[in-house]
Amino acid sequence: MQTKLKYLFLLLLIFGCTRVPITGRRQMNLLPESDLMKMSLTQYNDFLAKNQKVPATDANAQLVEKVGNNIKNAVEKFMNANKKYKSRIAGYNWQFNLVKDDKTVNAWCMPGGKVVVYSGLLPVTENETALAVVLGHEISHAIARHGNERMSQGMMVKAGGAVLSVALSTQSGATQSLFNQSYGVTSELGVLAYSRKHESEADKLGLVFMAMAGYDPHEAIAFWERMEKASKGSSMAILSTHPSDAKRIEDIKKFLPKAMKYYQPKQ
């Protein structure tokens, strides 16, 4: 039995390893992304049923939709131009919703392109380009499959070989449990607390995508500087999952020259 499990782990490591677009970092994605998208759709619809959506006729809701679609178009353009990454958006059915919650300063994107922006975020973004910073970042978490990676790591560490083989064969209770833990769907945020490595990677991908969408990536510096200032003595939701500090801003500044190569100013 142990020999079979060793072979199982070896095969998973071989076939589960992929590279993240733009950064080229190797990662382990053991779960079928299609399964995660199905679970995401269920959780997303449940969230919207319990929270007040801002009507589509509202100017702010239209702004979220506009910026979201601009980033989406840039993502699809990049993926289609780099065919080895095209499968990362297979089955995506994008949705962008603004929810009425002025106390929550946050936004998130689940697998399959399911995006939520809280109305409390908009006074902090202040403008369309800063909103593109946030949406580019959140969408990049999904494109980079950070949730899948985190779940895969959890399976390897916590589930054990026997449970792992069952979890991978179907949408088992083990898989659902890890999904809930990874995406925090049982918490009030409904969002994954990513590692600093994932945060930095999403920053980089997000800068490229917003640049391709016609938004100046330099706005990311001003936005995260505002976030750093707001973080002093604040309990804003976004700060618990998106730590803002001088190191992050410095890393963004270093990556800006590469992001600017993709910049296509709006006409």
N, C-alpha and C positions, 0 to 999 in steps of 0.2 A: 504493500500500500504506500509506504514512504517513497519507494522508487517511482511509483506512478505520480505521486504528488510533486516530486522533484522535476519530473519531465513536464508536468503541467505548468509549474512556475517558470521553467525555462522557456517553454513555448509562449507563455504570456509575455515574458520579458522581450522575446524576439519580435513577436507580431504586434505587441501592444505599444511599441516605441514609435513615436512619430516626431516630426520637427514642427515647431511653432513658426508660422509665417513671420517674415521680417527679421526676427531675432535669430531664427535657426536653432534655438535651444531644443535639445532632445527632451521628450516628456513621455510619460507612460499613461496611455488611455486604454484601459482594459474593457470598459463598458461600451456597448453599442450606443452611439450618440442618438440613434433613433429612439431607443428606449427612454433616454433622458428627456428627449423632446416631448414624448407622450406624457411623462410624469410632469414636466414643466407646464404643459397645456392645462392639465387638470388643476395644478396648484394656482396657475395664473387666473383661470376662470373663477376659481374659488375665491381668490383674493379680490378680484373685481366685483364679485357678488357681495362681498362684505364691506367694500369701501366705495365711497362716492366718486364716480367718474365725473370729471369736468366735461360739460357738453361740447360736442364737436364744433358748435357755432362760436364758442368762446375764443377770443383772440390768443390767449395763452396756450390753449389746447391746440390751436392751429399752428402756433409757433413750434410746439413740441413735435407735432406731426411733420412739419416742414423740415426742421433740422434733422429729425430722425430719418426721414426718407433721403435726405442729402447724404448722410453718413452711410446709410444702407446702400445707396447707389455706388458710392466710392468703394465700399467693401466688395460688392459684387463685381465691380470693374477690376479690382486688384485680383480677386480670386479667379475670375475668368481668364485674366491675362497670364496667370501662373497656374496652369492646369493641374499641377500636382496638389494644389490646395483647394481646387474647385469642390471636392467632396465635403469640405468643411461647412459649406452652406447648403448642402443637399437637404431638401425637405424643409428649409426655413420658410415660415409663414409669418412675416414681420407684423408686429402690432406695436403701436406707440400710444400710450394712454397717460394722461395727466389726471392725478387723483387729488381731490380736495383735502389737503392736510397741511395747514399753514405752520404747524408746529414741527413737522418733520422735514429736515433739510437732507434730502437723499434722492437717489435714483438707482435703478438696477435693471439688468438684462439677464434673462434666463435662456437656456438652450432653445434654439428654434427662433430666436429673435423676438422674444416676449419682453417688452420694455415698459417700465413704469417710472414716471417722474412725479415726485410729490410737489405740490404747489409751494411748499415752504422753501424749495430750492431756488426758485426764480428770483427772489430779492437778492440772493447771494451771487448768482451768475451775472445778473444785471443786464446782460446783452446776449444777442443771438450767438455770437462767436464763443463766448464763455459756456453757453449751453452746449455748443458743439464739442467743447473740451470734455464736458462731463459725459455726454452721450457717446462720443468716440471712445472714451475710456471704458464705459460700462459695456458697450457692444464688443469691445476688444476682449473682455473677459470671456465672453461666450465664444467668440471666434477662436481664441487661443485654447478653448476647452479646459479652462482652469478648474471648473467644477468636476469634470470627468477625471482630471488628474488627481484632484484631492480625494475623490471617492475611491479611485484605484489604489491610492496609497493607503487609504483606510482599510480597504479590503485586504491588502497584502499584510498589513500590520495587525489588524484586529480580528478579521474574520477567520483566518486560518485556512489551510488548504482544502479541507473537506467542505466547509461552508462556502468558500470561494468558488469551487466548481459548481455548486448549486446556484449560487447567486448569479453567476455569469450565464447560466443556462436559461434563465427566465426572469421575469420581473418578480423576484421572490421578496419575502419579507425583509431579508437581509439587505437587498438592494434598495428597497423603499426606505428602510431605516437609515442607511447611509446617505441617501438622497436628502432626507429630512435634516440630517445632521449637517451635511455639507452646504445646503442652500438655506438652512435656517428657517424653513417654511413653518416651523412650529413657533417661531419667535415673532415678535411684533414687527420686526424689520423685514422678514421674508427675504433676506439677502445673505449671501455668503461672506464671512469675514476672511478675506484673502490674505495670504502671506505677503511679506514685503517684496519677495521675489516676483510674485504674481502681480502685485501693484505696480512695480517698476516696469514690468513687461507690458501691462495694459496701457501704461502711460505712453510707451514708445509706439505701440500699434495705433493707439488712439490719435497721436500726433500725426502719423502718416495718413490715416483715414480722413481726419478733418482737413488736412492740407489738400488731399485729392478732391475733397468736397468743396474747396474754394474758401476755406476759413484759415486765417493766418494763425499758425501754431504758436506764435509769440504770446498770444492771449493766455496761454496756459500758465505762463509765469505770473501774470497779474492775478489770475483766478486763484492759484494756489497760494499766492502771497496773501490774498484776502482770507483764504481759508486758514492760513497759519495765524493770522491776526485774530480771526474769530475763534480759534481753538483755545485761546488763553481764557481759562475759566469757563469754557462752554461745554455743554453736554450734547451738542448737535449730533444726530444719528450718523450722518455721513462721516464724522470724525472717528467713530468707533471702527469703521471698516475701511476708511481711506485716510490713514494718518498723514497729516501735512506737516512737513518740517523742512529745515534748510537743506538737508541732504537730498530730499526729493526734488526740490526746486533746482538744486545744482545739477542733478542728473538730467533733468529736463533741458536745462540750458546746454548741456554737453551734447544732447541728442538733436537739438534743434537744427543744426546744419544739415543733417541727414534728412530730417522731416521736410525741410524747405525745398529739397530737390523734387518733392512731389507736389509742391504748392502750385495750384492753378487758380489764380485770383478770379473772382466772379466778374463777368462782363457787366 
